[in-house]
Amino acid sequence: MIFPGIAIGENIYPAGLARSLNEYYREKGVTLLSGCSAARVEKHNGELIVTARGKDSGERRVDVDGVVAGIGIEPNVGLAQQAGLPVDDGIVVDEQLRAGHPDVYAAGDLAAFQNPALGKRMRVEHEDNAKVMGRQAGRNMAGANEPYHHLPFFYSDLFDLGYEAVGELDSRLQTVEDWAEENRKGVVYYLGGGRVRGVLLWDVWEQVDAARRLISEPGPFQPADLAGRLPEKEKS
């Protein structure tokens, strides 16, 4: 695994969790080339060769059976631009998901929408947003005229570990870690401006709606206020 950072997911996870993931991946038999980029991929005599380049410009050859490249995406807004629709890192939509024209709607990965819980415009590349937003756009095209205030969640599985997350996961924010088992089971809260901006549910399940409610609360919150806040206990 070749990546430019020092630890896996260091831009979204707290430092201790990111370092723990490095060790976890190594335990699973993965060779990590951190602080490197894939300079080139070549096929030679039927073999696939990746050249990893470090920040010191040193290079290392890696023989592989295949390549999975995580290179990010750019929203394809060409058609929207040609139609004269508003574009800003995606197609800008209003609360009803209209794309700058009363008869044109946008939804899914391309749509940049205002989220009231976070107080910001955002664009989310995940199936939860695509499904819920697409359904809402269809309802509004049929005359429902309902605002889209959904705060999407996303998830991933890392070998035997898994998580669900809501809101902004940015390791530059203040993080509050509440572990039942350190780096294996617990909740990480992301604080900014006295509010909870994001929640990482690490091997903690069925708490996405509770996390959404917490993010919607105005606060102010201090780290001590969040200990034991999630998971919410079922009401009898």
C-alpha positions as CSV (number, residue, x, y, z in Angstrom):
1,M,0.0,0.0,0.0
2,I,1.6,3.2,-1.2
3,F,0.3,6.5,0.2
4,P,1.8,10.0,0.7
5,G,1.0,10.4,4.4
6,I,2.6,9.0,7.5
7,A,-0.4,7.0,8.7
8,I,-3.5,5.6,7.1
9,G,-6.3,8.1,7.0
10,E,-4.4,10.7,8.9
11,N,-6.4,13.5,7.4
12,I,-9.6,12.2,9.0
13,Y,-8.7,10.0,12.0
14,P,-7.1,11.1,15.2
15,A,-3.3,10.5,15.2
16,G,-3.4,7.6,17.6
17,L,-6.1,5.8,15.6
18,A,-4.3,6.4,12.3
19,R,-1.0,5.0,13.7
20,S,-2.9,2.0,15.1
21,L,-4.3,1.3,11.6
22,N,-0.7,1.2,10.2
23,E,0.1,-1.6,12.7
24,Y,-3.2,-3.3,12.1
25,Y,-2.6,-3.4,8.3
26,R,0.9,-4.8,8.8
27,E,-0.6,-7.5,11.1
28,K,-2.9,-8.4,8.1
29,G,0.2,-8.9,5.9
30,V,0.1,-5.5,4.1
31,T,3.4,-3.9,3.3
32,L,3.1,-0.1,3.8
33,L,5.1,2.4,1.9
34,S,4.1,5.6,3.7
35,G,5.4,9.0,2.6
36,C,5.5,7.8,-0.9
37,S,3.7,8.2,-4.2
38,A,3.3,5.9,-7.2
39,A,5.6,7.5,-9.7
40,R,4.8,5.1,-12.6
41,V,3.3,1.7,-13.4
42,E,4.9,-0.4,-16.2
43,K,4.4,-3.9,-17.6
44,H,7.7,-5.7,-18.4
45,N,7.8,-9.3,-19.7
46,G,4.3,-9.9,-18.6
47,E,5.0,-8.6,-15.0
48,L,3.5,-5.5,-13.5
49,I,5.9,-3.1,-11.9
50,V,5.1,-0.1,-9.7
51,T,7.8,2.5,-8.9
52,A,7.3,4.1,-5.5
53,R,8.9,7.5,-5.0
54,G,9.7,8.9,-1.6
55,K,9.7,12.5,-0.5
56,D,13.5,12.4,-0.8
57,S,13.0,11.5,-4.5
58,G,14.4,8.0,-3.8
59,E,12.7,5.2,-5.7
60,R,11.7,1.6,-4.9
61,R,10.5,-1.0,-7.3
62,V,7.5,-3.1,-6.3
63,D,6.4,-6.2,-8.3
64,V,2.6,-6.6,-8.1
65,D,-0.2,-8.7,-9.5
66,G,-2.6,-5.8,-9.9
67,V,-3.1,-2.1,-9.1
68,V,-6.0,-0.4,-7.3
69,A,-5.6,3.4,-7.7
70,G,-7.3,5.8,-5.3
71,I,-6.9,9.1,-7.2
72,G,-10.0,11.0,-6.4
73,I,-12.5,12.5,-8.8
74,E,-13.5,15.8,-10.3
75,P,-17.2,16.5,-10.8
76,N,-18.2,16.4,-14.5
77,V,-20.1,19.7,-14.7
78,G,-19.5,20.3,-18.5
79,L,-23.2,19.8,-19.4
80,A,-24.3,22.1,-16.6
81,Q,-21.9,24.8,-17.7
82,Q,-23.1,24.6,-21.2
83,A,-26.6,25.0,-20.0
84,G,-25.7,28.1,-18.0
85,L,-26.4,26.5,-14.6
86,P,-24.5,27.7,-11.4
87,V,-21.4,25.6,-10.8
88,D,-19.1,25.6,-7.8
89,D,-17.3,22.3,-7.1
90,G,-20.5,20.7,-8.5
91,I,-23.9,21.8,-9.6
92,V,-25.2,24.3,-7.1
93,V,-28.8,23.5,-5.9
94,D,-31.3,25.2,-3.6
95,E,-33.2,23.7,-0.8
96,Q,-35.6,22.0,-3.2
97,L,-32.7,20.7,-5.3
98,R,-33.4,23.0,-8.2
99,A,-30.2,23.7,-10.2
100,G,-30.6,27.4,-10.9
101,H,-33.6,26.9,-13.2
102,P,-37.2,26.1,-12.1
103,D,-37.4,23.0,-14.3
104,V,-34.0,21.6,-13.7
105,Y,-33.0,19.5,-10.7
106,A,-29.7,17.9,-9.7
107,A,-29.0,15.1,-7.1
108,G,-26.2,12.8,-6.1
109,D,-22.4,13.1,-6.3
110,L,-22.6,16.2,-8.5
111,A,-25.0,18.3,-6.4
112,A,-23.6,20.9,-4.0
113,F,-26.3,21.6,-1.4
114,Q,-26.6,23.7,1.7
115,N,-26.8,21.6,4.9
116,P,-28.4,23.5,7.8
117,A,-27.0,21.2,10.6
118,L,-23.4,22.1,9.5
119,G,-24.2,25.5,8.2
120,K,-22.2,25.0,5.0
121,R,-22.6,24.0,1.4
122,M,-21.3,20.5,0.7
123,R,-21.1,17.8,-1.9
124,V,-21.1,14.1,-0.8
125,E,-19.9,11.2,-2.9
126,H,-21.6,8.3,-1.2
127,E,-24.6,6.1,-1.7
128,D,-26.7,7.3,1.2
129,N,-26.7,10.9,-0.2
130,A,-27.3,9.7,-3.7
131,K,-30.3,7.5,-2.7
132,V,-32.0,10.0,-0.4
133,M,-31.3,13.1,-2.5
134,G,-32.4,11.3,-5.7
135,R,-35.7,10.3,-4.1
136,Q,-36.2,13.9,-2.8
137,A,-35.5,15.4,-6.2
138,G,-38.0,13.0,-7.8
139,R,-40.6,14.0,-5.2
140,N,-40.0,17.7,-5.7
141,M,-40.2,17.3,-9.5
142,A,-43.6,15.8,-8.9
143,G,-44.7,18.8,-6.8
144,A,-43.8,18.0,-3.2
145,N,-41.7,21.2,-2.8
146,E,-39.9,19.8,0.3
147,P,-36.4,21.0,1.5
148,Y,-33.5,18.6,1.4
149,H,-32.0,18.8,4.9
150,H,-30.6,15.3,5.1
151,L,-27.2,14.9,6.7
152,P,-25.6,12.0,4.8
153,F,-23.6,9.3,6.5
154,F,-20.8,7.1,5.0
155,Y,-19.1,3.9,6.0
156,S,-16.2,1.6,5.3
157,D,-14.9,-1.8,6.3
158,L,-11.1,-2.2,7.0
159,F,-10.5,-6.0,7.2
160,D,-12.4,-7.0,10.3
161,L,-12.9,-3.4,11.5
162,G,-15.8,-1.2,10.4
163,Y,-17.3,2.2,11.0
164,E,-20.1,4.6,10.1
165,A,-19.6,8.3,10.2
166,V,-21.7,11.5,9.9
167,G,-20.7,15.1,9.3
168,E,-17.2,16.5,9.0
169,L,-14.3,14.1,9.8
170,D,-11.3,16.3,9.7
171,S,-8.3,15.6,12.0
172,R,-7.5,19.3,12.1
173,L,-10.6,19.8,14.2
174,Q,-10.5,19.1,18.0
175,T,-11.2,15.4,18.5
176,V,-12.6,13.8,21.5
177,E,-12.1,10.0,21.8
178,D,-14.4,7.9,23.9
179,W,-13.2,4.3,23.6
180,A,-14.7,1.1,25.0
181,E,-11.7,-0.6,23.6
182,E,-8.9,1.6,22.5
183,N,-8.8,2.0,18.7
184,R,-11.1,-1.0,18.3
185,K,-14.5,0.1,19.6
186,G,-15.7,3.5,20.5
187,V,-16.8,7.0,19.3
188,V,-14.8,9.9,18.1
189,Y,-16.3,13.4,18.2
190,Y,-15.0,16.3,16.0
191,L,-15.5,19.7,17.6
192,G,-15.4,23.2,16.0
193,G,-16.7,26.5,17.3
194,G,-18.3,24.8,20.3
195,R,-20.4,22.4,18.2
196,V,-20.1,18.8,17.2
197,R,-19.2,18.9,13.5
198,G,-18.7,15.2,13.0
199,V,-19.1,11.8,14.6
200,L,-17.1,8.6,13.9
201,L,-18.8,5.4,15.1
202,W,-16.0,2.9,15.2
203,D,-17.5,-0.6,15.5
204,V,-20.5,1.1,17.1
205,W,-23.7,0.5,15.2
206,E,-27.3,1.8,14.9
207,Q,-26.3,5.2,16.1
208,V,-26.3,7.3,12.9
209,D,-29.6,9.1,13.7
210,A,-28.4,9.9,17.2
211,A,-25.2,11.3,15.7
212,R,-27.2,13.5,13.4
213,R,-29.2,14.8,16.3
214,L,-26.1,15.6,18.2
215,I,-24.6,17.5,15.3
216,S,-27.8,19.5,14.9
217,E,-27.6,20.7,18.6
218,P,-26.3,24.2,18.9
219,G,-24.1,23.5,22.0
220,P,-21.8,24.8,23.1
221,F,-20.1,21.6,23.9
222,Q,-16.9,20.9,25.9
223,P,-15.0,17.6,25.6
224,A,-16.3,16.5,29.0
225,D,-19.9,16.9,27.8
226,L,-19.4,14.1,25.3
227,A,-18.1,11.2,27.5
228,G,-20.7,8.5,27.2
229,R,-23.0,10.6,25.0
230,L,-23.1,7.8,22.4
231,P,-24.3,5.1,22.0
232,E,-27.7,6.3,23.1
233,K,-29.4,3.8,25.3
234,E,-32.7,2.4,24.2
235,K,-35.8,3.9,25.9
236,S,-37.9,1.4,27.8
